[in-house]
Amino acid sequence: WRPASLLLIDRSVDLATPALHPPHNLPAQMTALLPRRPPAPPPPHVATSSRVAWRPADVRVPLGATFPLREEMAAEGGGAALMGASLLSPGDKEEAARWGELLRGDARAAHSKLREWLKAALAAEQCGGVTGTSKEGRLTVGDLQAMMEPLLSRPDSFCRHRGVLQWAAAAAHVLKDERQHRWQVLAAAEVALSADADEAGALSSRLGELLSSNGAGRGVTL
């Protein structure tokens, strides 16, 4: 007999962070790696011994590098970083529809959809051909920046395509995030666990290896 443990996770504490790490999955990486709105302080009458750190589901798109402030505006902000735009506004039907399209299909489909939206925006603005971008497959940060730049050059084109540009900025942020490598390592570990799930002995052995690595300081977390 082998001892077993059951871990129960209260998902109400964090409704947005994915429970798994699908490889190269843009929507999952956006909700996990993008910053969140800071949690609200607990009511003063709540006992500190029972306080729970509720993590807001309000995922934010960092816009500082993509939409830089003028020097005088940054100075007025005291150097504090902008919270950025909300990744998803539930009241915006167009944004909700886009999010649904990104969630459907495999990881490659999300990259293709985002490329399609950016190309449609470029065509609508008659920006012409954009050089330096790959034709298919997964998007790179360079691809996104090359397609975003013409749309960001004029305030009117930015306003017309703000939603698409926010999605592109979010994708660029997660693709260059330093935690991207750790995400892929966790994804590989989950694939291995899934492959061993049919055999209790193999699954137990795999879990033991992961726990031993974590105990030795070789574990990977986001």
Protein Blocks (a to p, Z undefined) as FASTA:
>chain_A
ZZdddddddfklpmkbcfbdcehilklmmmmmpccdddddddfklcfklcccdddfbdcd
dfklmmccdfklmmmnnopacebjafbafklmklmmmmmmmmgocfklmmmmmmmmmmmm
mmmnonopaehiafbdjddfklmmmmmmmmmmpmklmmmmmmmmmmmmmmmmmmmpcklm
mmmmmmmmmmmmmmmmmpmklmmmmmmmmmmmmmnopaccZZ
